[in-house]
Structure formats: C-alpha cells, structure tokens
Amino acid sequence: MSSAQTLTPRALELLERLVAFDTTSRLSNLELISWVEAYLDGHGAPHRRVPNAEGTKSNLIATIGPDIPGGVVLSGHTDVVPVDGQPWTSDPFKVTPRDGRLYGRGTCDMKGFLALALAAVPDLLAAGPQKPVHLAFSYDEEVGCLGAPDMIKVIAAELPRPALVVVGEPTNMEAVSGHKGITTFKVTVNGHEAHSSQTQLGVSANMAAIRLMGRLCDLSEQLEREADPASPFTPKHATLTVGQVNGGTAVNILARECVFFFDLRAPPGVDPMAVLEPFFEDCRQMDAALKAQFPRAGVSVVRRSHTPPLAPEKDGAAEAFARRLAGDNGPARVVAFAAEAGQFQEAGFSTVICGPGSIDQAHQPDEFVEMSQMERGAAFMARLVDWAARGE
C-alpha cells in the first residue's frame, strides 16, 4: 500500500477530531491547540506556542526533522467563520460523509489541510528526514490574519531559515502565486440624542454615517471603473464593501452612535491608504462639523487589520515546489481572497498557496471538501515525505 493510501484514512480521522472543536474566531482555539500538542507529543515532535497578549488564543509551531535551514513551512489557520443563522442540513461540528463529500464547518477552510499536515507527521518521522518540515498553525485568520504576524516573527528570528512556505488555503490542490491584500476599518460616528421631531436639538449619528457610507459606495464604483484591464484577478479591481452596520436605539430617537465596518481588498501595487485618503478627509471634515455643534460628537476611524497582498514571484521557489508535489502543470493563478501568504512574503519567504477544496464552498452553509481533494492532498504530503527523506 502506498504512503498516500495509508495517509488518507489517517487524515480523515484527524479531520473529524479537528472539526469537532468549535474554533469560531470569537472563541478560543486553545482546546484544539492542546489536542494537537498531545498528538505531536505522542510522536515525539517538538513544538511551541506563540500566544496572543491575553493568553486566550495561540499559534503553534512544530518541527519534524533536523534543526537545519532549508525546510518547508506548512501554514494554516485554526479558526473558522460562524455558523449562526445558516441553514445547515447536518451538524456543522461533525464531519458528515455524503456523496463523495465531507460536510462540516472548516472541512474546506481549512482544517482539511491541517489534518493532512498532521497525518504526515508519523510518515515524516519514519522516513528519517534530511530536511525539516515545520507546521505553523495560526489563530484569527478569518478576522484579519491577526495571529500570524507574531508567529512569522518567531519563525524568521528563531528557526533555521526555511526555504519556502506553503499556505494550505483551498485552491483545489493547485498552486496559486498571488492574492489580494485586505485592510479593515472600524468607523464610529457619535451624534447627540434628541426626539426625532426636534432635529434642531441634536444630530443623528446614523444620518451622518449614511453620508460617509455613501462616499465609500462612490469610491467603490470609481475603483471598478478604473480597473486595470490587464489585471489577472477576478474581479480585476480593488473591492470595497461595508460589511456590518450598527446604530441607533429607537425609531423616534436621533441616534447617539453608529458604528460600521468596511474592508478594502487591493491587488499588489495598490496602496490602500492612498486609495482611501479622500474618504479619510471626508471623515476629518465631518468630525469638525459635528464637534462644532456638540463637543462630544464626532467621527473616529480605526484600522483594525492590514494583510498585505501576495505578489507573484518570478521563478518562485515555492510555486515550483508546490507544482511538483501537486502534479500541477496548469497556468499561473491568483485569487481574490487574502491569506497569511502575503505576510510570509513580506517577511522574506518564498510563498505559495496550495490546499484541498474550493473557496466556493468556504463560509457557506453545508461547507464541504471533496473526498477526491483529500486524496490529492494525501498524495501531495506523501511526495513531501519523499522530498524530506532525500534531503534535496
């Protein structure tokens, strides 16, 4: 029986265990991290945590093989998006096989990849690796790639220099060499409460926020009009969306506060802060105007996260490596979603995205990964084991 054939059932068993942990980003991931640590301990694989400041969440770094440069990093996030309000037809935190698919939250995005990486550990150790494979599992990717930067700093400063990084986001086990960046913002508008019939006595935070959101809509349309026709991305332009709005307490009260969140997803070469400068100027002007009416009113803008894009590398080592292990001879590919790949590249690592499943299933009710994708992922990991054993 081939290594891939033995690795596949092991990965499926691990996937069941990983999906059972509810690691929605608003919750802690420590229970899952502890379980992974116990699994690694059972195989004698050294590991370390890189926790957040509060100690409520943690990244995990593990090394399988010798403590030398030239290894490969397998990177993935442990958190998942919420299932709230989604019409699931099976338990989202239990893997449900059906019609060649494995349903469950995170099966595709991206616990399938984590399971495959962990399933390769015993085979890697048995092969007597000449080159190391590093596992890098992060937290809070789904809310802005917030956990990975501290983890990447440790990898860059304290590990023998890895040769390349494979980020296992769902790409149908095809190599992806570029992604858009994402920058997220929180805008808080403070007004002054009054009876809604007495508009001269107050100012509605909602009404002011609507004007600012309208400015973002105009900017979004401008970005679409000015799209570079040669852009390889779909959509070609930088995209700007308001994702969440909360404001007001009653229909007949001028709203005291309105808070909204928006993100800008920009391709390589586009500076998000420069794109948004006209909006920031509108915010400054509105802040001054509101304060002139009521000193406690105003507008504040806070950047919540900034994940840089992944720019395609000319003759990139990571892309060539992933293509060889995945048996991928297809065209160059880029994706519109963001990942920690851009953060690794910014830290100086050759980086590629390659993992099981399709992004079309990510974040959906009845999220699934195809069984065939897990098998292709197992074949990728089996070739990784061979590579590490040969020490190329």
Sequence and secondary structure as in RCSB ss.txt:
>XXXX:A:sequence
MSSAQTLTPRALELLERLVAFDTTSRLSNLELISWVEAYLDGHGAPHRRVPNAEGTKSNLIATIGPDIPGGVVLS
GHTDVVPVDGQPWTSDPFKVTPRDGRLYGRGTCDMKGFLALALAAVPDLLAAGPQKPVHLAFSYDEEVGCLGAPD
MIKVIAAELPRPALVVVGEPTNMEAVSGHKGITTFKVTVNGHEAHSSQTQLGVSANMAAIRLMGRLCDLSEQLER
EADPASPFTPKHATLTVGQVNGGTAVNILARECVFFFDLRAPPGVDPMAVLEPFFEDCRQMDAALKAQFPRAGVS
VVRRSHTPPLAPEKDGAAEAFARRLAGDNGPARVVAFAAEAGQFQEAGFSTVICGPGSIDQAHQPDEFVEMSQME
RGAAFMARLVDWAARGE
>XXXX:A:secstr
  HHHHHHHHHHHHHHHHHTS  BTTS  HHHHHHHHHHHHHTT  EEEEE TTSS EEEEEEES S SS EEEE
EE  B   TT   SS TTS EEETTEEESTTIIIIIHHHHHHHHTHHHHHHT  SS EEEEEES  TTTS SHHH
HHHHHHHHS   SEEEE   STT  B EE EEEEEEEEEE B  BTT GGG B HHHHHHHHHHHHHHHHHHHHH
T  TT  SSSSS EEEEEEEEE S TTB  SEEEEEEEEEE TT  HHHHTHHHHHHHHHHHHHHHHH TT EEE
EEEEEEE  B   TT HHHHHHHHHHT      EESS  THHHHHHTT EEEE  SS TTTTTSTT EEEHHHHH
HHHHHHHHHHHHHHHT 
